[in-house]
Amino acid sequence: MSMAFVLINTEIGAEREVAKEIVQIEGVEEAYVIYGVYDIIAKVRAENIDKLKEIITLKIRKMSKVRSTLTMIVVEAGKKQNV
């Protein structure tokens, strides 16, 4: 499994609308409207890196109100252990 976090800038005022659309895309597990340099952060998971690339470049980045993205591909994950 491949996973990435995608930081997204939208047109002004389109944050909530874009987040609702993004979370409907297959492979997008979560999308949050955030404050700061970026407007949305999305968690994307796919069976391999090629599918991940397809979701990000062909679906998220091509949305009409998305202005820019920054993708961070996860290379290693850590999980909190219950004691």
C-alpha positions as a LaTeX table, in Angstrom:
\begin{tabular}{lrrr}
\hline
Residue & $x$ (\AA) & $y$ (\AA) & $z$ (\AA) \\
\hline
Met1 & 0.00 & 0.00 & 0.00 \\
Ser2 & 1.17 & 3.53 & $-0.81$ \\
Met3 & 0.03 & 6.58 & 1.11 \\
Ala4 & 0.48 & 10.34 & 0.80 \\
Phe5 & $-0.68$ & 13.53 & 2.44 \\
Val6 & $-1.62$ & 16.22 & $-0.05$ \\
Leu7 & $-1.66$ & 19.89 & 0.94 \\
Ile8 & $-4.02$ & 21.83 & $-1.30$ \\
Asn9 & $-4.58$ & 25.50 & $-2.12$ \\
Thr10 & $-7.97$ & 26.41 & $-3.55$ \\
Glu11 & $-9.59$ & 29.47 & $-4.99$ \\
Ile12 & $-10.61$ & 31.88 & $-2.23$ \\
Gly13 & $-13.80$ & 30.75 & $-0.54$ \\
Ala14 & $-13.89$ & 27.32 & $-2.22$ \\
Glu15 & $-12.23$ & 25.36 & 0.61 \\
Arg16 & $-15.27$ & 23.54 & 1.99 \\
Glu17 & $-16.71$ & 22.78 & $-1.44$ \\
Val18 & $-13.40$ & 21.32 & $-2.67$ \\
Ala19 & $-12.89$ & 19.29 & 0.52 \\
Lys20 & $-16.36$ & 17.74 & 0.11 \\
Glu21 & $-15.56$ & 16.85 & $-3.52$ \\
Ile22 & $-12.10$ & 15.50 & $-2.75$ \\
Val23 & $-13.29$ & 13.12 & $-0.05$ \\
Gln24 & $-15.61$ & 11.51 & $-2.64$ \\
Ile25 & $-12.63$ & 10.47 & $-4.81$ \\
Glu26 & $-11.77$ & 6.79 & $-4.49$ \\
Gly27 & $-8.54$ & 6.47 & $-2.52$ \\
Val28 & $-9.01$ & 9.68 & $-0.53$ \\
Glu29 & $-9.56$ & 8.56 & 3.06 \\
Glu30 & $-9.84$ & 11.95 & 4.75 \\
Ala31 & $-9.87$ & 15.64 & 3.84 \\
Tyr32 & $-9.74$ & 18.54 & 6.29 \\
Val33 & $-10.12$ & 22.28 & 5.81 \\
Ile34 & $-7.19$ & 23.88 & 7.65 \\
Tyr35 & $-5.80$ & 27.33 & 8.46 \\
Gly36 & $-2.33$ & 28.39 & 7.39 \\
Val37 & $-0.43$ & 28.40 & 4.11 \\
Tyr38 & $-2.65$ & 25.63 & 2.70 \\
Asp39 & $-6.45$ & 25.33 & 2.68 \\
Ile40 & $-6.95$ & 21.55 & 2.77 \\
Ile41 & $-4.99$ & 18.48 & 3.79 \\
Ala42 & $-6.02$ & 15.13 & 2.33 \\
Lys43 & $-4.90$ & 11.61 & 3.20 \\
Val44 & $-4.67$ & 9.45 & 0.08 \\
Arg45 & $-4.06$ & 5.71 & $-0.03$ \\
Ala46 & $-3.69$ & 3.40 & $-3.06$ \\
Glu47 & $-2.50$ & $-0.11$ & $-3.82$ \\
Asn48 & 0.72 & 1.15 & $-5.41$ \\
Ile49 & 2.63 & 4.32 & $-6.24$ \\
Asp50 & 1.27 & 4.46 & $-9.81$ \\
Lys51 & $-2.34$ & 4.45 & $-8.57$ \\
Leu52 & $-1.43$ & 7.07 & $-5.97$ \\
Lys53 & 0.07 & 9.26 & $-8.69$ \\
Glu54 & $-3.06$ & 8.81 & $-10.80$ \\
Ile55 & $-5.38$ & 9.92 & $-7.99$ \\
Ile56 & $-3.28$ & 12.99 & $-7.21$ \\
Thr57 & $-2.38$ & 14.16 & $-10.72$ \\
Leu58 & $-5.44$ & 13.14 & $-12.71$ \\
Lys59 & $-8.17$ & 13.70 & $-10.14$ \\
Ile60 & $-7.18$ & 16.12 & $-7.36$ \\
Arg61 & $-4.90$ & 18.45 & $-9.31$ \\
Lys62 & $-7.31$ & 18.67 & $-12.27$ \\
Met63 & $-10.21$ & 19.93 & $-10.13$ \\
Ser64 & $-11.31$ & 23.34 & $-11.38$ \\
Lys65 & $-10.98$ & 25.19 & $-8.05$ \\
Val66 & $-7.65$ & 23.63 & $-6.99$ \\
Arg67 & $-4.85$ & 26.15 & $-7.51$ \\
Ser68 & $-1.82$ & 24.17 & $-6.27$ \\
Thr69 & $-0.77$ & 21.11 & $-4.30$ \\
Leu70 & 2.18 & 19.84 & $-2.30$ \\
Thr71 & 2.42 & 16.06 & $-1.96$ \\
Met72 & 4.23 & 14.25 & 0.82 \\
Ile73 & 4.59 & 10.54 & 0.12 \\
Val74 & 4.84 & 8.37 & 3.23 \\
Val75 & 7.92 & 6.13 & 3.26 \\
Glu76 & 7.59 & 4.74 & 6.78 \\
Ala77 & 4.82 & 4.78 & 9.37 \\
Gly78 & 4.95 & 4.51 & 13.12 \\
Lys79 & 2.05 & 3.60 & 15.36 \\
Lys80 & 1.47 & 4.18 & 19.02 \\
Gln81 & 1.55 & 0.95 & 20.99 \\
Asn82 & $-0.95$ & 0.25 & 23.72 \\
Val83 & 0.70 & $-0.43$ & 27.05 \\
\hline
\end{tabular}
